[in-house]
Amino acid sequence: QVQLVETGGGLVQAGGSLRLSCAASGRTFGSTAMGWFRQASGKEREFVATINWSGASTYYAGPVKGRFTISRDNAENTVYLQMNSLKPEDTAVYYCAAARTASGSVYYTGYDYWGQGTQVTVSS
């Protein structure tokens, strides 16, 4: 089993940056793809980014491409989401997810473990 804990959320002005961290534990972490999803108030959960088990491959949702960067440090059992040029529409609870497969998915059904979420609020 994999346990995930997100940190780094907060309040930031439009145009600013935040770096989210997801600390993972569990014996399968080194072979798991990781992903970030977000859910705004009253909206459905949506895909943000994913990274394969080794960190060699990444994929981003259109609205965040060029602004967000997903990365991982397997030695530290941590995945990151660097968020730059933040917009008010980025406001959401951000969730870290882990899959029992080497490659990730853009669908939340492709992930097996989830963190508790961290709130990101971008003001105008």
C-alpha positions in Angstrom: 0.0 0.0 0.0 1.1 3.6 -0.7 0.4 6.5 1.6 0.4 10.1 0.2 0.5 13.5 2.0 0.3 16.8 0.0 1.8 20.0 1.3 2.6 23.5 0.0 -0.9 24.9 -0.8 -1.9 28.4 0.2 -3.0 31.8 -0.9 -1.2 33.5 -3.7 -1.9 36.5 -6.0 -2.4 36.0 -9.7 0.9 35.7 -11.5 2.6 34.2 -8.5 4.0 30.7 -7.9 3.6 27.8 -5.6 5.3 24.5 -5.2 3.3 21.5 -4.1 5.0 18.4 -2.6 3.6 14.9 -2.2 5.5 12.7 0.2 4.9 9.0 -0.5 5.6 5.9 1.6 5.2 2.2 0.8 7.2 -0.5 -0.8 5.8 -0.1 -4.3 6.5 3.7 -4.7 9.5 3.2 -6.9 7.4 1.4 -9.5 4.3 3.7 -9.4 3.3 6.4 -11.8 2.2 9.6 -10.1 -0.4 12.2 -11.0 -1.9 15.5 -9.8 -5.6 16.3 -10.0 -7.6 19.3 -8.8 -11.1 20.0 -7.9 -12.6 23.5 -7.8 -15.7 24.2 -5.7 -18.8 22.9 -7.3 -16.8 21.3 -10.2 -15.7 17.8 -11.1 -12.2 16.5 -10.4 -9.9 17.2 -13.3 -6.5 16.0 -14.5 -3.5 18.3 -14.1 -0.3 16.3 -14.8 1.3 12.9 -14.6 4.8 11.4 -14.5 5.9 7.9 -15.1 7.7 5.7 -12.6 11.2 6.9 -13.5 10.4 10.5 -14.2 11.5 10.2 -17.8 8.0 11.0 -19.2 5.5 13.7 -18.3 2.1 14.8 -19.6 0.0 17.9 -18.9 -3.5 19.1 -19.2 -3.9 21.9 -21.8 -4.8 24.6 -19.3 -1.6 24.2 -17.3 0.8 23.3 -20.0 3.8 25.7 -20.1 3.0 27.0 -16.6 3.1 23.9 -14.4 6.0 21.3 -14.1 5.7 17.9 -12.5 8.8 16.2 -11.2 9.8 13.4 -8.8 12.7 12.4 -6.6 12.5 8.7 -6.0 15.4 8.8 -3.5 13.2 11.1 -1.4 9.9 9.4 -2.2 8.5 12.7 -3.3 6.6 14.1 -6.3 6.4 17.9 -6.9 4.1 20.2 -8.8 5.8 23.6 -9.6 3.0 26.1 -10.5 4.0 29.4 -12.1 2.0 32.2 -13.6 -1.0 31.2 -11.5 -4.5 32.4 -12.5 -7.7 32.7 -10.4 -9.1 29.7 -12.3 -6.3 27.6 -10.9 -8.0 27.8 -7.5 -8.9 24.3 -6.3 -8.0 21.5 -3.9 -5.0 19.7 -5.4 -4.7 16.0 -5.0 -1.7 13.7 -5.4 -2.3 10.2 -6.8 -0.3 7.1 -7.3 -0.9 4.2 -9.7 0.1 0.6 -9.4 1.3 0.8 -13.0 4.6 2.2 -14.4 2.8 4.7 -16.7 0.1 7.1 -15.6 -3.3 8.1 -16.8 -5.4 11.3 -17.4 -8.3 9.6 -15.7 -8.8 9.5 -12.0 -9.9 5.8 -12.3 -6.3 5.0 -13.4 -5.0 5.7 -9.9 -5.1 3.5 -6.8 -4.0 5.8 -3.9 -4.8 9.4 -3.1 -3.6 12.0 -0.7 -5.9 14.2 1.4 -5.5 17.3 -0.8 -4.1 20.8 -0.3 -6.0 24.0 -1.0 -4.6 26.4 -3.5 -6.3 29.8 -3.7 -5.3 32.4 -6.4 -6.6 35.9 -5.8 -7.2 38.6 -8.4 
